[in-house]
Amino acid sequence: MITKFITDVSTKFNPFAKRAKTCRIFLAQLPPNARQTMKINTKLLPRGSKEASTLSLKFKDGKEMQLDTEKLSIKDVMDEVDRHSRGLNRQANLLGN
C-alpha cells in the first residue's frame, strides 16, 4: 500500500465487532513512521455500540476519501488508496519531484 501521499487518517470503530476488521487491518498496515508523516485519529467505540465503522483519508492533493469499511474488504480499501496514490505518484514523476 502506498502511504507516501496520505496526510490524514481518521477511523471510528468498535474493536470487538467483527465488522471492524477492515479498520483494524488498515491501521496495522500503516508503516512504523506513519505518525511522523501523517495525522492519525482513532476513535474506539464501546463494546455494545451499533455505530458503523468508518475510515476517512486525506491526501496531499486535498482529496478526501470516505470509505465504508463494513461493506468493503481490506483488499478493496487498499485498492482504492493505491489507485489514487499511483495517480499522485505519476503526477509527481512528470513534474520531476
N, C-alpha and C positions, 0 to 999 in steps of 0.2 A: 504494500500500500504506500502510495506517495504522499507523505505528510509535509513536505517542504513548503507547500503553498497554503497550508491551513493556518489561520491566525487565532481562531477561537473555537472551542468545543464546549457545548453545553449539553448535559444529559440529565434526565429525570427518570428514575426507575425504582421499582421495588426489588431489592437484591434477592429476595426469597421467591419471587414469582418466576415461573418457567418462561413466561413471555418476555422477560427482561434479559434473556440470554444474549441477544444480539448486542445490546448496550454493554454488557459486561465484557464480551469478547472484543468489541471495538476498542474499549478503553485499554484492554490488555495488549492490543496490537500497536498502540502508540509507542514510539521509541523512548528509551530512558531519559533523553534530554528534552522531552516534549514540553515540560513546564518552563524551560528556558526560552523556547521559540514560539510558544502559543499559550493562550489563556485557557485554562481548563476549569469549568464549573460543573460540579456533580451534586445533584440533589437526590438524596436517598429517601424514598417514601417509606412509611411504616409498613409492617408486615401484612396487615389486613387491608391495605389500600387497594382500591379498584381502579385508580387513575392509570391512564395509558402511559406506557414508556415512550419517551421522545428523545431524539438526538438532533441537535442543531449545530450546524457548522458554518463558519465564515471563512472566506478565502481572501488572499491578498488583493484580488481584483475587486473586492466588495460584494461578490455573490454570496448570498445566504442560502443554505440548503436545510430544509426541514424534512427529516426522514422519519417515517412511521416504522419504528423497529418491531412493532408487534406483527406487522404484515410482511416485512422484508427479512430475508435471512442475512447472515453476516456476509455472505458472498455477494448478494445484491447490493448491500450498503458499500462494500469495498469497491465493487464495480462502478457505482455512481461517483464515489470520491475519486477513484483513479481516472475515470473518463474526463472529469473536469480538470484534474491536476495535469493530465497529459496535454490538454489544450493549453494550459498556462505554461507548461514546460516548453511546448512548441513555440509559443509567442516569445518566451524569454530567449530561446535559441536563435530565433530570427532577428531579434533586436541585438543580439550579441552579448547578453548578460550572463 
